[in-house]
């Protein structure tokens, strides 16, 4: 069995899924000025966390919001705004791999409520995303479980392969950013989708395929 691990933001879809959702919440009036200011202040107060964990570590904008409402809004937004952003070229490749017997697995640090509908759209076997923490039906602004980013994403892939008996040589990784290099290096094959400068250089050094799709 071939396992295909696919990054979401910038790889499967154009742009950032969760950043777009945050702007959507602001435009709907679901995210007030005070809550937004507090969220931004969280980054200013913890610059080291951003360097270590990447800019998406902060989920403070969700703190105190109703879980059921945000889950519904995220699902609706993913179906209406994110699925149309799926890159047609990547979709074609993934469809061919799936029809050839491969299992597709989406990996993203984005909210699992945004990743889920994308997984349905590409008929993924499973998805891994960030699960928002909640207490009494209200979101805490923290995460429940790991955030699939960087080396944490690799640990998720390694565990999946152990549990499903998939050797690394039978794995394919699609990624676009420097943080994806860990999973791409683990897999037998890797595809760099419109990679940044550092990832493009690494891809050339390691003989990974580079896909400069214009979509």
Biotite code that builds the C-alpha atoms (Angstrom):
import biotite.structure as struc

atoms = struc.array([
    struc.Atom([0.000, 0.000, 0.000], chain_id="A", res_id=1, res_name="UNK", atom_name="CA", element="C"),
    struc.Atom([1.235, 3.464, -0.900], chain_id="A", res_id=2, res_name="UNK", atom_name="CA", element="C"),
    struc.Atom([0.523, 6.276, 1.578], chain_id="A", res_id=3, res_name="UNK", atom_name="CA", element="C"),
    struc.Atom([0.434, 9.823, 0.214], chain_id="A", res_id=4, res_name="UNK", atom_name="CA", element="C"),
    struc.Atom([0.850, 12.598, 2.801], chain_id="A", res_id=5, res_name="UNK", atom_name="CA", element="C"),
    struc.Atom([-0.408, 15.951, 1.572], chain_id="A", res_id=6, res_name="UNK", atom_name="CA", element="C"),
    struc.Atom([0.135, 19.343, 3.178], chain_id="A", res_id=7, res_name="UNK", atom_name="CA", element="C"),
    struc.Atom([-2.856, 21.683, 2.827], chain_id="A", res_id=8, res_name="UNK", atom_name="CA", element="C"),
    struc.Atom([-1.998, 25.397, 2.863], chain_id="A", res_id=9, res_name="UNK", atom_name="CA", element="C"),
    struc.Atom([-0.014, 26.375, -0.217], chain_id="A", res_id=10, res_name="UNK", atom_name="CA", element="C"),
    struc.Atom([0.119, 22.773, -1.431], chain_id="A", res_id=11, res_name="UNK", atom_name="CA", element="C"),
    struc.Atom([-3.373, 21.366, -1.843], chain_id="A", res_id=12, res_name="UNK", atom_name="CA", element="C"),
    struc.Atom([-4.992, 24.801, -1.830], chain_id="A", res_id=13, res_name="UNK", atom_name="CA", element="C"),
    struc.Atom([-3.908, 28.321, -2.655], chain_id="A", res_id=14, res_name="UNK", atom_name="CA", element="C"),
    struc.Atom([-3.235, 30.489, 0.378], chain_id="A", res_id=15, res_name="UNK", atom_name="CA", element="C"),
    struc.Atom([-3.793, 29.980, 4.097], chain_id="A", res_id=16, res_name="UNK", atom_name="CA", element="C"),
    struc.Atom([-6.978, 28.256, 5.195], chain_id="A", res_id=17, res_name="UNK", atom_name="CA", element="C"),
    struc.Atom([-7.070, 29.445, 8.806], chain_id="A", res_id=18, res_name="UNK", atom_name="CA", element="C"),
    struc.Atom([-5.954, 32.994, 8.118], chain_id="A", res_id=19, res_name="UNK", atom_name="CA", element="C"),
    struc.Atom([-8.732, 33.254, 5.547], chain_id="A", res_id=20, res_name="UNK", atom_name="CA", element="C"),
    struc.Atom([-11.205, 31.874, 8.083], chain_id="A", res_id=21, res_name="UNK", atom_name="CA", element="C"),
    struc.Atom([-10.081, 34.408, 10.687], chain_id="A", res_id=22, res_name="UNK", atom_name="CA", element="C"),
    struc.Atom([-10.711, 37.261, 8.224], chain_id="A", res_id=23, res_name="UNK", atom_name="CA", element="C"),
    struc.Atom([-14.090, 35.665, 7.456], chain_id="A", res_id=24, res_name="UNK", atom_name="CA", element="C"),
    struc.Atom([-15.007, 35.767, 11.151], chain_id="A", res_id=25, res_name="UNK", atom_name="CA", element="C"),
    struc.Atom([-13.985, 39.427, 11.334], chain_id="A", res_id=26, res_name="UNK", atom_name="CA", element="C"),
    struc.Atom([-16.038, 40.323, 8.254], chain_id="A", res_id=27, res_name="UNK", atom_name="CA", element="C"),
    struc.Atom([-19.112, 38.618, 9.729], chain_id="A", res_id=28, res_name="UNK", atom_name="CA", element="C"),
    struc.Atom([-18.733, 40.436, 13.020], chain_id="A", res_id=29, res_name="UNK", atom_name="CA", element="C"),
    struc.Atom([-18.128, 37.160, 14.853], chain_id="A", res_id=30, res_name="UNK", atom_name="CA", element="C"),
    struc.Atom([-14.703, 38.355, 15.974], chain_id="A", res_id=31, res_name="UNK", atom_name="CA", element="C"),
    struc.Atom([-14.852, 41.758, 17.647], chain_id="A", res_id=32, res_name="UNK", atom_name="CA", element="C"),
    struc.Atom([-12.113, 44.375, 17.783], chain_id="A", res_id=33, res_name="UNK", atom_name="CA", element="C"),
    struc.Atom([-11.241, 43.615, 21.396], chain_id="A", res_id=34, res_name="UNK", atom_name="CA", element="C"),
    struc.Atom([-10.817, 39.899, 20.824], chain_id="A", res_id=35, res_name="UNK", atom_name="CA", element="C"),
    struc.Atom([-8.779, 40.539, 17.661], chain_id="A", res_id=36, res_name="UNK", atom_name="CA", element="C"),
    struc.Atom([-6.525, 43.016, 19.483], chain_id="A", res_id=37, res_name="UNK", atom_name="CA", element="C"),
    struc.Atom([-5.932, 40.486, 22.261], chain_id="A", res_id=38, res_name="UNK", atom_name="CA", element="C"),
    struc.Atom([-5.042, 37.834, 19.702], chain_id="A", res_id=39, res_name="UNK", atom_name="CA", element="C"),
    struc.Atom([-2.492, 40.098, 18.005], chain_id="A", res_id=40, res_name="UNK", atom_name="CA", element="C"),
    struc.Atom([-1.073, 41.094, 21.397], chain_id="A", res_id=41, res_name="UNK", atom_name="CA", element="C"),
    struc.Atom([-0.439, 37.399, 22.063], chain_id="A", res_id=42, res_name="UNK", atom_name="CA", element="C"),
    struc.Atom([2.060, 37.341, 19.223], chain_id="A", res_id=43, res_name="UNK", atom_name="CA", element="C"),
    struc.Atom([3.764, 40.490, 20.456], chain_id="A", res_id=44, res_name="UNK", atom_name="CA", element="C"),
    struc.Atom([4.090, 39.017, 23.940], chain_id="A", res_id=45, res_name="UNK", atom_name="CA", element="C"),
    struc.Atom([5.564, 35.702, 22.774], chain_id="A", res_id=46, res_name="UNK", atom_name="CA", element="C"),
    struc.Atom([7.893, 36.315, 19.798], chain_id="A", res_id=47, res_name="UNK", atom_name="CA", element="C"),
    struc.Atom([10.020, 33.255, 20.595], chain_id="A", res_id=48, res_name="UNK", atom_name="CA", element="C"),
    struc.Atom([6.976, 30.982, 20.291], chain_id="A", res_id=49, res_name="UNK", atom_name="CA", element="C"),
    struc.Atom([6.437, 32.269, 16.764], chain_id="A", res_id=50, res_name="UNK", atom_name="CA", element="C"),
    struc.Atom([10.046, 31.539, 15.832], chain_id="A", res_id=51, res_name="UNK", atom_name="CA", element="C"),
    struc.Atom([9.917, 28.034, 17.284], chain_id="A", res_id=52, res_name="UNK", atom_name="CA", element="C"),
    struc.Atom([6.390, 26.942, 16.394], chain_id="A", res_id=53, res_name="UNK", atom_name="CA", element="C"),
    struc.Atom([5.576, 29.042, 13.329], chain_id="A", res_id=54, res_name="UNK", atom_name="CA", element="C"),
    struc.Atom([3.096, 31.916, 13.015], chain_id="A", res_id=55, res_name="UNK", atom_name="CA", element="C"),
    struc.Atom([0.005, 29.725, 13.378], chain_id="A", res_id=56, res_name="UNK", atom_name="CA", element="C"),
    struc.Atom([0.665, 28.611, 16.968], chain_id="A", res_id=57, res_name="UNK", atom_name="CA", element="C"),
    struc.Atom([-1.647, 31.232, 18.479], chain_id="A", res_id=58, res_name="UNK", atom_name="CA", element="C"),
    struc.Atom([-5.336, 30.256, 18.674], chain_id="A", res_id=59, res_name="UNK", atom_name="CA", element="C"),
    struc.Atom([-6.227, 33.022, 21.097], chain_id="A", res_id=60, res_name="UNK", atom_name="CA", element="C"),
    struc.Atom([-8.813, 34.439, 18.707], chain_id="A", res_id=61, res_name="UNK", atom_name="CA", element="C"),
    struc.Atom([-11.039, 31.451, 19.524], chain_id="A", res_id=62, res_name="UNK", atom_name="CA", element="C"),
    struc.Atom([-10.987, 31.915, 23.303], chain_id="A", res_id=63, res_name="UNK", atom_name="CA", element="C"),
    struc.Atom([-14.481, 32.213, 24.769], chain_id="A", res_id=64, res_name="UNK", atom_name="CA", element="C"),
    struc.Atom([-16.297, 31.451, 21.510], chain_id="A", res_id=65, res_name="UNK", atom_name="CA", element="C"),
    struc.Atom([-19.059, 28.870, 21.253], chain_id="A", res_id=66, res_name="UNK", atom_name="CA", element="C"),
    struc.Atom([-17.631, 25.586, 19.991], chain_id="A", res_id=67, res_name="UNK", atom_name="CA", element="C"),
    struc.Atom([-20.709, 24.467, 18.088], chain_id="A", res_id=68, res_name="UNK", atom_name="CA", element="C"),
    struc.Atom([-21.027, 27.802, 16.289], chain_id="A", res_id=69, res_name="UNK", atom_name="CA", element="C"),
    struc.Atom([-17.367, 27.960, 15.233], chain_id="A", res_id=70, res_name="UNK", atom_name="CA", element="C"),
    struc.Atom([-17.407, 24.338, 14.119], chain_id="A", res_id=71, res_name="UNK", atom_name="CA", element="C"),
    struc.Atom([-20.404, 25.041, 11.885], chain_id="A", res_id=72, res_name="UNK", atom_name="CA", element="C"),
    struc.Atom([-18.936, 28.268, 10.507], chain_id="A", res_id=73, res_name="UNK", atom_name="CA", element="C"),
    struc.Atom([-15.615, 26.558, 9.774], chain_id="A", res_id=74, res_name="UNK", atom_name="CA", element="C"),
    struc.Atom([-17.283, 23.664, 7.981], chain_id="A", res_id=75, res_name="UNK", atom_name="CA", element="C"),
    struc.Atom([-19.422, 26.025, 5.887], chain_id="A", res_id=76, res_name="UNK", atom_name="CA", element="C"),
    struc.Atom([-16.415, 28.222, 5.061], chain_id="A", res_id=77, res_name="UNK", atom_name="CA", element="C"),
    struc.Atom([-14.288, 25.267, 4.013], chain_id="A", res_id=78, res_name="UNK", atom_name="CA", element="C"),
    struc.Atom([-16.972, 23.984, 1.657], chain_id="A", res_id=79, res_name="UNK", atom_name="CA", element="C"),
    struc.Atom([-17.797, 27.356, 0.138], chain_id="A", res_id=80, res_name="UNK", atom_name="CA", element="C"),
    struc.Atom([-14.390, 29.096, 0.068], chain_id="A", res_id=81, res_name="UNK", atom_name="CA", element="C"),
    struc.Atom([-11.576, 26.548, 0.477], chain_id="A", res_id=82, res_name="UNK", atom_name="CA", element="C"),
    struc.Atom([-12.657, 23.644, -1.712], chain_id="A", res_id=83, res_name="UNK", atom_name="CA", element="C"),
    struc.Atom([-12.776, 25.991, -4.742], chain_id="A", res_id=84, res_name="UNK", atom_name="CA", element="C"),
    struc.Atom([-9.113, 26.839, -4.002], chain_id="A", res_id=85, res_name="UNK", atom_name="CA", element="C"),
    struc.Atom([-7.905, 23.268, -4.470], chain_id="A", res_id=86, res_name="UNK", atom_name="CA", element="C"),
    struc.Atom([-5.222, 23.286, -7.150], chain_id="A", res_id=87, res_name="UNK", atom_name="CA", element="C"),
    struc.Atom([-6.609, 21.382, -10.172], chain_id="A", res_id=88, res_name="UNK", atom_name="CA", element="C"),
    struc.Atom([-3.199, 19.952, -11.038], chain_id="A", res_id=89, res_name="UNK", atom_name="CA", element="C"),
    struc.Atom([-2.717, 18.555, -7.536], chain_id="A", res_id=90, res_name="UNK", atom_name="CA", element="C"),
    struc.Atom([-6.273, 17.244, -7.516], chain_id="A", res_id=91, res_name="UNK", atom_name="CA", element="C"),
    struc.Atom([-5.605, 15.342, -10.747], chain_id="A", res_id=92, res_name="UNK", atom_name="CA", element="C"),
    struc.Atom([-2.424, 13.786, -9.364], chain_id="A", res_id=93, res_name="UNK", atom_name="CA", element="C"),
    struc.Atom([-4.080, 12.774, -6.104], chain_id="A", res_id=94, res_name="UNK", atom_name="CA", element="C"),
    struc.Atom([-7.057, 11.297, -7.918], chain_id="A", res_id=95, res_name="UNK", atom_name="CA", element="C"),
    struc.Atom([-4.761, 9.181, -10.088], chain_id="A", res_id=96, res_name="UNK", atom_name="CA", element="C"),
    struc.Atom([-2.824, 8.000, -7.030], chain_id="A", res_id=97, res_name="UNK", atom_name="CA", element="C"),
    struc.Atom([-6.007, 7.133, -5.139], chain_id="A", res_id=98, res_name="UNK", atom_name="CA", element="C"),
    struc.Atom([-7.474, 5.284, -8.107], chain_id="A", res_id=99, res_name="UNK", atom_name="CA", element="C"),
    struc.Atom([-4.197, 3.375, -8.291], chain_id="A", res_id=100, res_name="UNK", atom_name="CA", element="C"),
    struc.Atom([-4.740, 2.113, -4.747], chain_id="A", res_id=101, res_name="UNK", atom_name="CA", element="C"),
    struc.Atom([-2.910, 4.726, -2.683], chain_id="A", res_id=102, res_name="UNK", atom_name="CA", element="C"),
    struc.Atom([-4.268, 6.096, 0.564], chain_id="A", res_id=103, res_name="UNK", atom_name="CA", element="C"),
    struc.Atom([-4.398, 9.882, 0.794], chain_id="A", res_id=104, res_name="UNK", atom_name="CA", element="C"),
    struc.Atom([-3.721, 11.527, 4.155], chain_id="A", res_id=105, res_name="UNK", atom_name="CA", element="C"),
    struc.Atom([-4.076, 15.281, 4.672], chain_id="A", res_id=106, res_name="UNK", atom_name="CA", element="C"),
    struc.Atom([-1.725, 16.877, 7.215], chain_id="A", res_id=107, res_name="UNK", atom_name="CA", element="C"),
    struc.Atom([-2.201, 20.455, 8.340], chain_id="A", res_id=108, res_name="UNK", atom_name="CA", element="C"),
    struc.Atom([-1.650, 22.709, 11.327], chain_id="A", res_id=109, res_name="UNK", atom_name="CA", element="C"),
    struc.Atom([-4.936, 24.368, 10.355], chain_id="A", res_id=110, res_name="UNK", atom_name="CA", element="C"),
    struc.Atom([-8.126, 23.681, 12.314], chain_id="A", res_id=111, res_name="UNK", atom_name="CA", element="C"),
    struc.Atom([-9.388, 20.154, 11.734], chain_id="A", res_id=112, res_name="UNK", atom_name="CA", element="C"),
    struc.Atom([-12.838, 21.643, 11.103], chain_id="A", res_id=113, res_name="UNK", atom_name="CA", element="C"),
    struc.Atom([-11.410, 23.374, 8.027], chain_id="A", res_id=114, res_name="UNK", atom_name="CA", element="C"),
    struc.Atom([-9.346, 20.378, 6.884], chain_id="A", res_id=115, res_name="UNK", atom_name="CA", element="C"),
    struc.Atom([-12.182, 17.843, 7.155], chain_id="A", res_id=116, res_name="UNK", atom_name="CA", element="C"),
    struc.Atom([-14.258, 19.000, 4.163], chain_id="A", res_id=117, res_name="UNK", atom_name="CA", element="C"),
    struc.Atom([-11.085, 19.231, 2.058], chain_id="A", res_id=118, res_name="UNK", atom_name="CA", element="C"),
    struc.Atom([-10.369, 15.629, 2.968], chain_id="A", res_id=119, res_name="UNK", atom_name="CA", element="C"),
    struc.Atom([-13.838, 14.639, 1.843], chain_id="A", res_id=120, res_name="UNK", atom_name="CA", element="C"),
    struc.Atom([-13.325, 16.471, -1.440], chain_id="A", res_id=121, res_name="UNK", atom_name="CA", element="C"),
    struc.Atom([-10.153, 14.558, -2.329], chain_id="A", res_id=122, res_name="UNK", atom_name="CA", element="C"),
    struc.Atom([-11.507, 11.335, -0.767], chain_id="A", res_id=123, res_name="UNK", atom_name="CA", element="C"),
    struc.Atom([-8.709, 11.126, 1.766], chain_id="A", res_id=124, res_name="UNK", atom_name="CA", element="C"),
    struc.Atom([-8.486, 8.073, 4.001], chain_id="A", res_id=125, res_name="UNK", atom_name="CA", element="C"),
    struc.Atom([-7.949, 10.317, 7.012], chain_id="A", res_id=126, res_name="UNK", atom_name="CA", element="C"),
    struc.Atom([-6.983, 13.832, 8.016], chain_id="A", res_id=127, res_name="UNK", atom_name="CA", element="C"),
    struc.Atom([-4.797, 15.289, 10.741], chain_id="A", res_id=128, res_name="UNK", atom_name="CA", element="C"),
    struc.Atom([-5.408, 18.873, 11.810], chain_id="A", res_id=129, res_name="UNK", atom_name="CA", element="C"),
    struc.Atom([-5.338, 21.038, 14.929], chain_id="A", res_id=130, res_name="UNK", atom_name="CA", element="C"),
    struc.Atom([-8.158, 20.243, 17.342], chain_id="A", res_id=131, res_name="UNK", atom_name="CA", element="C"),
    struc.Atom([-9.366, 23.275, 19.326], chain_id="A", res_id=132, res_name="UNK", atom_name="CA", element="C"),
    struc.Atom([-9.605, 22.767, 23.076], chain_id="A", res_id=133, res_name="UNK", atom_name="CA", element="C"),
    struc.Atom([-12.935, 23.419, 24.761], chain_id="A", res_id=134, res_name="UNK", atom_name="CA", element="C"),
    struc.Atom([-14.520, 23.431, 28.199], chain_id="A", res_id=135, res_name="UNK", atom_name="CA", element="C"),
    struc.Atom([-18.256, 23.352, 28.727], chain_id="A", res_id=136, res_name="UNK", atom_name="CA", element="C"),
    struc.Atom([-18.906, 23.981, 25.045], chain_id="A", res_id=137, res_name="UNK", atom_name="CA", element="C"),
    struc.Atom([-16.714, 27.079, 24.936], chain_id="A", res_id=138, res_name="UNK", atom_name="CA", element="C"),
    struc.Atom([-13.357, 27.226, 23.168], chain_id="A", res_id=139, res_name="UNK", atom_name="CA", element="C"),
    struc.Atom([-10.305, 27.822, 25.348], chain_id="A", res_id=140, res_name="UNK", atom_name="CA", element="C"),
    struc.Atom([-7.946, 29.267, 22.736], chain_id="A", res_id=141, res_name="UNK", atom_name="CA", element="C"),
    struc.Atom([-5.600, 26.308, 23.192], chain_id="A", res_id=142, res_name="UNK", atom_name="CA", element="C"),
    struc.Atom([-5.335, 23.007, 21.349], chain_id="A", res_id=143, res_name="UNK", atom_name="CA", element="C"),
    struc.Atom([-6.364, 19.537, 22.410], chain_id="A", res_id=144, res_name="UNK", atom_name="CA", element="C"),
    struc.Atom([-3.544, 17.303, 21.195], chain_id="A", res_id=145, res_name="UNK", atom_name="CA", element="C"),
    struc.Atom([-0.630, 17.881, 18.818], chain_id="A", res_id=146, res_name="UNK", atom_name="CA", element="C"),
    struc.Atom([-0.394, 20.619, 16.211], chain_id="A", res_id=147, res_name="UNK", atom_name="CA", element="C"),
    struc.Atom([0.691, 19.011, 12.911], chain_id="A", res_id=148, res_name="UNK", atom_name="CA", element="C"),
    struc.Atom([3.544, 21.339, 12.063], chain_id="A", res_id=149, res_name="UNK", atom_name="CA", element="C"),
    struc.Atom([7.241, 20.750, 11.369], chain_id="A", res_id=150, res_name="UNK", atom_name="CA", element="C"),
    struc.Atom([8.724, 17.892, 13.355], chain_id="A", res_id=151, res_name="UNK", atom_name="CA", element="C"),
    struc.Atom([5.391, 17.217, 15.058], chain_id="A", res_id=152, res_name="UNK", atom_name="CA", element="C"),
    struc.Atom([3.971, 16.505, 11.625], chain_id="A", res_id=153, res_name="UNK", atom_name="CA", element="C"),
    struc.Atom([6.770, 13.991, 11.098], chain_id="A", res_id=154, res_name="UNK", atom_name="CA", element="C"),
    struc.Atom([5.936, 12.237, 14.375], chain_id="A", res_id=155, res_name="UNK", atom_name="CA", element="C"),
    struc.Atom([2.346, 11.855, 13.219], chain_id="A", res_id=156, res_name="UNK", atom_name="CA", element="C"),
    struc.Atom([3.517, 10.369, 9.914], chain_id="A", res_id=157, res_name="UNK", atom_name="CA", element="C"),
    struc.Atom([5.896, 7.961, 11.651], chain_id="A", res_id=158, res_name="UNK", atom_name="CA", element="C"),
    struc.Atom([3.123, 6.784, 13.974], chain_id="A", res_id=159, res_name="UNK", atom_name="CA", element="C"),
    struc.Atom([0.730, 6.320, 11.057], chain_id="A", res_id=160, res_name="UNK", atom_name="CA", element="C"),
    struc.Atom([3.265, 4.206, 9.205], chain_id="A", res_id=161, res_name="UNK", atom_name="CA", element="C"),
    struc.Atom([3.997, 2.036, 12.251], chain_id="A", res_id=162, res_name="UNK", atom_name="CA", element="C"),
    struc.Atom([0.319, 1.457, 12.980], chain_id="A", res_id=163, res_name="UNK", atom_name="CA", element="C"),
    struc.Atom([-0.525, 0.646, 9.365], chain_id="A", res_id=164, res_name="UNK", atom_name="CA", element="C"),
    struc.Atom([2.592, -1.291, 8.419], chain_id="A", res_id=165, res_name="UNK", atom_name="CA", element="C"),
    struc.Atom([3.663, 1.165, 5.721], chain_id="A", res_id=166, res_name="UNK", atom_name="CA", element="C"),
    struc.Atom([7.441, 1.395, 5.085], chain_id="A", res_id=167, res_name="UNK", atom_name="CA", element="C"),
    struc.Atom([8.825, 4.890, 4.400], chain_id="A", res_id=168, res_name="UNK", atom_name="CA", element="C"),
    struc.Atom([9.838, 3.781, 0.918], chain_id="A", res_id=169, res_name="UNK", atom_name="CA", element="C"),
    struc.Atom([6.168, 3.332, 0.044], chain_id="A", res_id=170, res_name="UNK", atom_name="CA", element="C"),
    struc.Atom([5.280, 6.879, 1.096], chain_id="A", res_id=171, res_name="UNK", atom_name="CA", element="C"),
    struc.Atom([4.912, 10.019, -0.988], chain_id="A", res_id=172, res_name="UNK", atom_name="CA", element="C"),
    struc.Atom([4.914, 13.540, 0.472], chain_id="A", res_id=173, res_name="UNK", atom_name="CA", element="C"),
    struc.Atom([3.563, 16.730, -1.073], chain_id="A", res_id=174, res_name="UNK", atom_name="CA", element="C"),
    struc.Atom([4.652, 20.000, 0.548], chain_id="A", res_id=175, res_name="UNK", atom_name="CA", element="C"),
    struc.Atom([5.405, 23.630, -0.229], chain_id="A", res_id=176, res_name="UNK", atom_name="CA", element="C"),
    struc.Atom([7.225, 25.109, 2.748], chain_id="A", res_id=177, res_name="UNK", atom_name="CA", element="C"),
    struc.Atom([10.436, 24.676, 4.725], chain_id="A", res_id=178, res_name="UNK", atom_name="CA", element="C"),
    struc.Atom([8.482, 23.157, 7.604], chain_id="A", res_id=179, res_name="UNK", atom_name="CA", element="C"),
    struc.Atom([7.437, 20.272, 5.346], chain_id="A", res_id=180, res_name="UNK", atom_name="CA", element="C"),
    struc.Atom([11.013, 19.114, 4.819], chain_id="A", res_id=181, res_name="UNK", atom_name="CA", element="C"),
    struc.Atom([10.902, 16.654, 7.717], chain_id="A", res_id=182, res_name="UNK", atom_name="CA", element="C"),
    struc.Atom([8.038, 14.611, 6.272], chain_id="A", res_id=183, res_name="UNK", atom_name="CA", element="C"),
    struc.Atom([9.395, 14.953, 2.741], chain_id="A", res_id=184, res_name="UNK", atom_name="CA", element="C"),
    struc.Atom([12.775, 13.606, 3.835], chain_id="A", res_id=185, res_name="UNK", atom_name="CA", element="C"),
    struc.Atom([11.135, 10.649, 5.592], chain_id="A", res_id=186, res_name="UNK", atom_name="CA", element="C"),
    struc.Atom([9.131, 9.527, 2.568], chain_id="A", res_id=187, res_name="UNK", atom_name="CA", element="C"),
    struc.Atom([10.521, 7.531, -0.336], chain_id="A", res_id=188, res_name="UNK", atom_name="CA", element="C"),
    struc.Atom([9.279, 10.143, -2.797], chain_id="A", res_id=189, res_name="UNK", atom_name="CA", element="C"),
    struc.Atom([8.588, 13.837, -2.387], chain_id="A", res_id=190, res_name="UNK", atom_name="CA", element="C"),
    struc.Atom([7.009, 16.576, -4.473], chain_id="A", res_id=191, res_name="UNK", atom_name="CA", element="C"),
    struc.Atom([7.743, 20.241, -3.720], chain_id="A", res_id=192, res_name="UNK", atom_name="CA", element="C"),
    struc.Atom([4.762, 22.317, -4.865], chain_id="A", res_id=193, res_name="UNK", atom_name="CA", element="C"),
    struc.Atom([5.708, 25.894, -5.738], chain_id="A", res_id=194, res_name="UNK", atom_name="CA", element="C"),
    struc.Atom([8.377, 25.749, -3.027], chain_id="A", res_id=195, res_name="UNK", atom_name="CA", element="C"),
    struc.Atom([10.042, 28.673, -1.351], chain_id="A", res_id=196, res_name="UNK", atom_name="CA", element="C"),
    struc.Atom([13.732, 29.329, -2.016], chain_id="A", res_id=197, res_name="UNK", atom_name="CA", element="C"),
    struc.Atom([15.130, 27.136, 0.776], chain_id="A", res_id=198, res_name="UNK", atom_name="CA", element="C"),
    struc.Atom([12.854, 24.195, 0.063], chain_id="A", res_id=199, res_name="UNK", atom_name="CA", element="C"),
    struc.Atom([13.517, 24.471, -3.677], chain_id="A", res_id=200, res_name="UNK", atom_name="CA", element="C"),
    struc.Atom([17.252, 24.318, -3.045], chain_id="A", res_id=201, res_name="UNK", atom_name="CA", element="C"),
    struc.Atom([16.831, 21.286, -0.783], chain_id="A", res_id=202, res_name="UNK", atom_name="CA", element="C"),
    struc.Atom([14.579, 19.610, -3.346], chain_id="A", res_id=203, res_name="UNK", atom_name="CA", element="C"),
    struc.Atom([17.224, 20.002, -6.039], chain_id="A", res_id=204, res_name="UNK", atom_name="CA", element="C"),
    struc.Atom([19.915, 18.640, -3.728], chain_id="A", res_id=205, res_name="UNK", atom_name="CA", element="C"),
    struc.Atom([17.856, 15.567, -2.860], chain_id="A", res_id=206, res_name="UNK", atom_name="CA", element="C"),
    struc.Atom([16.352, 14.964, -6.265], chain_id="A", res_id=207, res_name="UNK", atom_name="CA", element="C"),
    struc.Atom([12.784, 15.659, -5.230], chain_id="A", res_id=208, res_name="UNK", atom_name="CA", element="C"),
    struc.Atom([10.340, 16.557, -7.946], chain_id="A", res_id=209, res_name="UNK", atom_name="CA", element="C"),
    struc.Atom([9.492, 20.275, -8.146], chain_id="A", res_id=210, res_name="UNK", atom_name="CA", element="C"),
    struc.Atom([6.021, 21.175, -9.342], chain_id="A", res_id=211, res_name="UNK", atom_name="CA", element="C"),
    struc.Atom([5.769, 24.824, -10.392], chain_id="A", res_id=212, res_name="UNK", atom_name="CA", element="C"),
    struc.Atom([2.026, 24.816, -10.991], chain_id="A", res_id=213, res_name="UNK", atom_name="CA", element="C"),
    struc.Atom([0.521, 28.163, -11.970], chain_id="A", res_id=214, res_name="UNK", atom_name="CA", element="C"),
    struc.Atom([-2.862, 27.274, -10.454], chain_id="A", res_id=215, res_name="UNK", atom_name="CA", element="C"),
])
